[in-house]
């Protein structure tokens, strides 16, 4: 099970402003149990050397995060629009 570090004020503000409270909580719970769950669509972003990943909050928004291996945790950096 992966630990999720406390959210920054920026992340909390975007979750609230975008109206993602329930969806974000659901995806966080799912992520903490299985970060490879297919509905999360977790992916390593380019350029890969930066080690920034994302997972789907819903069809429109994604959460950007990095792994903190020394803490067996992730840190969510931002919530962004996802263009396909």
MMTF fields as JSON, N, C-alpha, C and O atoms, coordinates in Angstrom:
{
  "mmtfVersion": "1.0.0",
  "mmtfProducer": "UNKNOWN",
  "numBonds": 335,
  "numAtoms": 336,
  "numGroups": 84,
  "numChains": 1,
  "numModels": 1,
  "chainsPerModel": [1],
  "groupsPerChain": [84],
  "chainIdList": ["A"],
  "bondAtomList": [4, 2, 8, 6, 12, 10, 16, 14, 20, 18, 24, 22, 28, 26, 32, 30, 36, 34, 40, 38, 44, 42, 48, 46, 52, 50, 56, 54, 60, 58, 64, 62, 68, 66, 72, 70, 76, 74, 80, 78, 84, 82, 88, 86, 92, 90, 96, 94, 100, 98, 104, 102, 108, 106, 112, 110, 116, 114, 120, 118, 124, 122, 128, 126, 132, 130, 136, 134, 140, 138, 144, 142, 148, 146, 152, 150, 156, 154, 160, 158, 164, 162, 168, 166, 172, 170, 176, 174, 180, 178, 184, 182, 188, 186, 192, 190, 196, 194, 200, 198, 204, 202, 208, 206, 212, 210, 216, 214, 220, 218, 224, 222, 228, 226, 232, 230, 236, 234, 240, 238, 244, 242, 248, 246, 252, 250, 256, 254, 260, 258, 264, 262, 268, 266, 272, 270, 276, 274, 280, 278, 284, 282, 288, 286, 292, 290, 296, 294, 300, 298, 304, 302, 308, 306, 312, 310, 316, 314, 320, 318, 324, 322, 328, 326, 332, 330],
  "bondOrderList": [1, 1, 1, 1, 1, 1, 1, 1, 1, 1, 1, 1, 1, 1, 1, 1, 1, 1, 1, 1, 1, 1, 1, 1, 1, 1, 1, 1, 1, 1, 1, 1, 1, 1, 1, 1, 1, 1, 1, 1, 1, 1, 1, 1, 1, 1, 1, 1, 1, 1, 1, 1, 1, 1, 1, 1, 1, 1, 1, 1, 1, 1, 1, 1, 1, 1, 1, 1, 1, 1, 1, 1, 1, 1, 1, 1, 1, 1, 1, 1, 1, 1, 1],
  "groupList": [{"groupName": "UNK", "atomNameList": ["N", "CA", "C", "O"], "elementList": ["N", "C", "C", "O"], "formalChargeList": [0, 0, 0, 0], "bondAtomList": [1, 0, 2, 1, 3, 2], "bondOrderList": [1, 1, 2], "singleLetterCode": "X", "chemCompType": "L-PEPTIDE LINKING"}],
  "groupTypeList": [0, 0, 0, 0, 0, 0, 0, 0, 0, 0, 0, 0, 0, 0, 0, 0, 0, 0, 0, 0, 0, 0, 0, 0, 0, 0, 0, 0, 0, 0, 0, 0, 0, 0, 0, 0, 0, 0, 0, 0, 0, 0, 0, 0, 0, 0, 0, 0, 0, 0, 0, 0, 0, 0, 0, 0, 0, 0, 0, 0, 0, 0, 0, 0, 0, 0, 0, 0, 0, 0, 0, 0, 0, 0, 0, 0, 0, 0, 0, 0, 0, 0, 0, 0],
  "groupIdList": [1, 2, 3, 4, 5, 6, 7, 8, 9, 10, 11, 12, 13, 14, 15, 16, 17, 18, 19, 20, 21, 22, 23, 24, 25, 26, 27, 28, 29, 30, 31, 32, 33, 34, 35, 36, 37, 38, 39, 40, 41, 42, 43, 44, 45, 46, 47, 48, 49, 50, 51, 52, 53, 54, 55, 56, 57, 58, 59, 60, 61, 62, 63, 64, 65, 66, 67, 68, 69, 70, 71, 72, 73, 74, 75, 76, 77, 78, 79, 80, 81, 82, 83, 84],
  "secStructList": [7, 7, 3, 3, 7, 7, 7, 7, 2, 2, 2, 2, 2, 2, 2, 2, 2, 6, 6, 7, 2, 2, 2, 2, 2, 2, 2, 2, 2, 2, 2, 2, 2, 7, 6, 6, 7, 4, 4, 4, 7, 7, 3, 3, 7, 1, 1, 4, 4, 4, 7, 7, 3, 3, 3, 3, 1, 1, 1, 1, 3, 3, 3, 3, 3, 3, 3, 3, 4, 4, 4, 6, 3, 3, 3, 3, 3, 3, 3, 3, 3, 7, 7, 7],
  "xCoordList": [0.851, 0.0, 0.894, 1.825, 0.601, 1.394, 0.777, -0.437, 1.634, 1.204, 1.082, 1.864, 0.105, -0.069, 0.228, -0.442, 1.231, 1.628, 0.522, -0.29, 0.478, -0.561, -0.586, 0.451, -1.78, -1.971, -1.575, -1.782, -0.998, -0.651, -1.932, -2.99, -1.802, -2.941, -3.396, -4.588, -2.456, -2.784, -3.679, -4.689, -3.305, -4.091, -5.479, -6.477, -5.554, -6.855, -7.75, -8.958, -7.151, -7.92, -8.481, -9.648, -7.648, -8.109, -9.192, -10.142, -9.062, -10.1, -11.422, -12.465, -11.378, -12.587, -13.139, -14.333, -12.279, -12.719, -13.289, -14.284, -12.67, -13.128, -14.294, -14.837, -14.687, -15.806, -15.5, -16.357, -14.278, -13.831, -13.752, -13.13, -14.362, -14.204, -14.452, -13.58, -15.613, -15.956, -15.113, -14.619, -14.955, -14.179, -12.722, -12.127, -12.148, -10.752, -10.556, -9.604, -11.44, -11.337, -11.435, -10.674, -12.369, -12.54, -11.262, -10.805, -10.694, -9.489, -8.284, -7.448, -8.19, -7.104, -7.206, -6.196, -8.41, -8.606, -8.202, -7.527, -8.617, -8.272, -6.757, -6.157, -6.153, -4.713, -3.929, -2.95, -4.35, -3.608, -3.658, -2.76, -4.699, -4.813, -4.074, -3.441, -4.164, -3.545, -3.268, -4.149, -2.026, -1.711, -1.679, -1.525, -1.822, -1.864, -3.279, -3.458, -4.263, -5.65, -5.974, -5.667, -6.594, -6.845, -7.669, -7.449, -8.598, -9.43, -8.667, -9.152, -7.49, -6.683, -5.909, -5.57, -5.636, -4.861, -3.555, -3.2, -2.851, -1.589, -0.554, -0.398, 0.162, 1.177, 2.34, 2.184, 3.512, 4.717, 4.73, 4.629, 4.852, 4.796, 6.164, 7.199, 6.142, 7.376, 7.809, 6.947, 9.072, 10.196, 10.286, 10.152, 10.51, 10.505, 11.542, 11.356, 12.636, 13.707, 13.228, 13.843, 12.136, 11.645, 10.908, 10.76, 10.447, 9.778, 8.428, 8.016, 7.736, 6.403, 5.365, 5.413, 4.434, 3.373, 2.033, 1.927, 1.016, -0.338, -1.307, -1.053, -2.429, -3.54, -4.831, -4.918, -5.822, -7.091, -7.95, -8.176, -8.426, -9.425, -10.803, -11.68, -10.985, -12.166, -11.751, -10.564, -12.706, -12.375, -11.654, -10.875, -11.91, -11.385, -10.115, -9.313, -9.922, -8.828, -7.918, -8.356, -6.632, -5.633, -4.841, -4.663, -4.371, -3.512, -2.073, -1.766, -1.199, 0.229, 0.908, 0.624, 1.811, 2.47, 3.866, 4.233, 4.63, 5.954, 6.029, 5.377, 6.84, 7.082, 8.164, 9.175, 7.972, 8.977, 9.398, 8.901, 10.322, 10.701, 11.226, 10.988, 11.949, 12.495, 11.399, 11.642, 10.203, 9.076, 8.0, 6.974, 8.227, 7.207, 5.886, 4.837, 5.977, 4.831, 4.827, 5.796, 3.695, 3.615, 3.272, 2.666, 3.684, 3.333, 2.579, 3.118, 1.336, 0.545, 0.934, 0.861, 1.348, 1.866, 0.79, 0.813, -0.16, -1.126, -2.286, -2.189, -3.38, -4.52, -4.595, -4.643, -4.604, -4.585, -5.666, -6.206, -5.959, -6.838, -6.128, -4.911, -6.884, -6.306, -6.874, -8.065, -6.008, -6.446, -6.045, -4.927, -6.973, -6.664, -6.73, -6.501],
  "yCoordList": [-1.187, 0.0, 1.247, 1.356, 2.165, 3.391, 4.498, 4.707, 5.193, 6.333, 7.554, 7.722, 8.384, 9.618, 10.778, 10.95, 11.568, 12.695, 13.747, 13.826, 14.554, 15.59, 16.492, 16.794, 16.908, 17.718, 19.166, 19.711, 19.777, 21.194, 22.039, 21.548, 23.306, 24.23, 24.372, 24.525, 24.322, 24.442, 23.278, 23.484, 22.068, 20.89, 20.967, 20.753, 21.265, 21.355, 22.429, 22.235, 23.56, 24.642, 24.191, 24.436, 23.534, 23.1, 22.029, 22.031, 21.13, 20.11, 20.793, 20.416, 21.789, 22.516, 23.337, 23.268, 24.113, 24.992, 24.182, 24.584, 23.054, 22.218, 21.306, 20.604, 21.301, 20.476, 18.981, 18.172, 18.626, 17.235, 16.514, 15.455, 17.062, 16.514, 15.003, 14.255, 14.554, 13.121, 12.273, 11.211, 12.744, 11.982, 11.845, 10.774, 12.951, 12.934, 11.979, 11.198, 12.029, 11.136, 9.679, 8.832, 9.389, 8.022, 7.532, 6.415, 8.377, 7.98, 7.85, 6.968, 8.702, 8.609, 7.304, 6.631, 6.936, 5.674, 4.499, 3.575, 4.538, 3.475, 3.431, 2.356, 4.591, 4.667, 4.095, 3.374, 4.41, 3.946, 2.427, 1.828, 1.798, 0.341, -0.333, -1.373, 0.279, -0.308, 0.794, 1.177, 1.302, 2.422, 2.017, 2.872, 0.74, 0.276, -0.099, -0.708, 0.264, -0.073, 0.527, 1.691, -0.264, 0.207, 1.496, 2.282, 1.732, 2.933, 4.218, 5.312, 4.103, 5.287, 5.792, 6.973, 4.899, 5.254, 5.956, 6.988, 5.387, 5.957, 5.891, 4.864, 7.014, 7.036, 7.93, 8.899, 7.583, 8.387, 9.423, 9.079, 10.678, 11.758, 12.011, 11.654, 12.631, 12.999, 14.389, 15.23, 14.668, 13.754, 12.83, 13.277, 11.574, 10.548, 10.794, 10.362, 11.486, 11.727, 12.522, 12.446, 13.283, 14.095, 13.273, 13.707, 12.088, 11.205, 11.709, 11.434, 12.449, 12.946, 12.022, 11.724, 11.581, 10.674, 11.392, 12.462, 10.783, 11.302, 10.144, 9.043, 10.415, 9.47, 10.246, 11.442, 9.54, 10.162, 10.408, 9.507, 11.649, 11.972, 11.767, 11.153, 12.282, 11.998, 12.223, 12.385, 12.235, 12.36, 13.672, 13.741, 14.707, 16.034, 16.396, 17.2, 15.813, 16.225, 15.064, 13.921, 15.389, 14.414, 15.002, 16.216, 14.119, 14.514, 14.192, 13.071, 15.172, 14.973, 14.649, 15.276, 13.662, 13.267, 12.727, 12.406, 12.638, 12.018, 10.987, 11.12, 9.955, 8.956, 9.457, 9.992, 9.295, 9.561, 8.2, 7.751, 7.551, 6.182, 6.027, 5.005, 7.048, 6.941, 6.875, 6.409, 7.338, 7.322, 6.316, 6.205, 5.577, 4.689, 5.445, 4.993, 6.617, 7.509, 8.246, 8.223, 8.899, 9.806, 11.196, 11.373, 12.179, 13.568, 14.098, 14.145, 14.494, 15.053, 16.515, 17.306, 16.852, 18.188, 19.155, 20.336, 18.641, 19.541, 18.743, 17.531, 19.434, 18.89, 19.712, 20.941, 19.031, 19.751, 19.236, 18.142, 20.064, 19.634, 18.574, 18.629, 17.614, 16.571, 16.689, 16.48, 17.022, 17.138, 15.871, 15.376, 15.355, 14.157, 14.466, 13.584],
  "zCoordList": [0.0, 0.0, 0.0, 0.798, -0.888, -1.032, -0.187, -0.19, 0.527, 1.323, 0.404, -0.532, 0.683, -0.073, 0.865, 1.884, 0.52, 1.358, 1.407, 0.486, 2.464, 2.567, 1.333, 0.741, 0.966, -0.232, 0.018, 1.103, -1.019, -0.928, -1.031, -1.423, -0.672, -0.774, -2.22, -2.485, -3.152, -4.576, -5.012, -5.685, -4.629, -5.006, -4.38, -5.068, -3.103, -2.424, -3.048, -3.186, -3.424, -4.046, -5.403, -5.708, -6.209, -7.53, -7.418, -8.201, -6.472, -6.263, -5.947, -6.481, -5.084, -4.693, -5.866, -6.16, -6.536, -7.632, -8.799, -9.402, -9.116, -10.233, -9.834, -10.688, -8.557, -8.104, -8.143, -8.499, -7.775, -7.882, -6.535, -6.445, -5.495, -4.144, -4.082, -3.64, -4.514, -4.421, -5.369, -4.99, -6.594, -7.583, -7.155, -7.276, -6.647, -6.231, -5.06, -5.055, -4.072, -2.926, -3.372, -2.905, -4.272, -4.772, -5.464, -5.222, -6.323, -7.05, -6.11, -6.301, -5.121, -4.141, -3.366, -3.156, -2.939, -2.222, -3.1, -2.644, -4.354, -5.297, -5.522, -5.533, -5.699, -5.937, -4.76, -4.957, -3.542, -2.368, -2.234, -1.642, -2.78, -2.738, -3.891, -3.713, -5.086, -6.274, -7.295, -8.065, -7.293, -8.187, -9.664, -10.536, -9.942, -11.337, -11.793, -12.848, -11.002, -11.356, -12.729, -12.984, -13.613, -14.989, -15.09, -16.012, -14.183, -14.301, -13.971, -14.261, -13.373, -13.076, -14.296, -14.376, -15.237, -16.428, -16.037, -16.607, -15.065, -14.603, -15.712, -16.373, -15.911, -16.961, -16.573, -15.83, -17.093, -16.934, -18.052, -19.23, -17.679, -18.664, -19.283, -18.719, -20.447, -21.134, -20.706, -20.45, -20.617, -20.746, -19.517, -18.378, -19.767, -18.727, -17.639, -16.501, -17.975, -17.009, -15.788, -14.724, -15.933, -14.823, -13.775, -12.633, -14.159, -13.21, -12.739, -11.612, -13.6, -13.253, -13.889, -15.082, -13.057, -13.494, -13.39, -12.79, -13.987, -13.812, -13.694, -14.183, -13.033, -13.03, -13.251, -12.971, -13.756, -14.122, -12.885, -12.078, -12.755, -11.742, -12.361, -11.754, -13.565, -14.393, -15.846, -16.13, -16.76, -18.185, -18.495, -19.445, -17.702, -18.007, -17.225, -17.7, -16.032, -15.154, -14.785, -14.659, -14.614, -14.178, -13.017, -12.915, -12.148, -11.029, -11.406, -11.813, -11.269, -11.527, -10.209, -9.189, -10.227, -8.991, -9.258, -10.388, -8.172, -8.214, -7.095, -6.06, -7.328, -6.295, -5.359, -5.814, -4.078, -3.048, -2.503, -1.47, -3.211, -2.889, -1.472, -0.828, -0.977, 0.371, 1.437, 2.551, 1.098, 2.038, 1.632, 2.303, 0.531, -0.037, -0.162, 0.296, -0.802, -0.882, -2.221, -2.98, -2.475, -3.617, -3.112, -2.055, -3.908, -3.635, -4.842, -5.947, -4.631, -5.725, -5.885, -4.945, -7.106, -7.393, -7.859, -7.514, -8.65, -9.281, -9.852, -10.041, -10.124, -10.86, -12.139, -12.089, -13.291, -14.561, -15.508, -15.341, -16.503, -17.582, -18.402, -18.58, -18.898, -19.716, -21.136, -21.366, -22.058, -23.455, -24.191, -24.044, -24.985, -25.768, -27.233, -28.061]
}
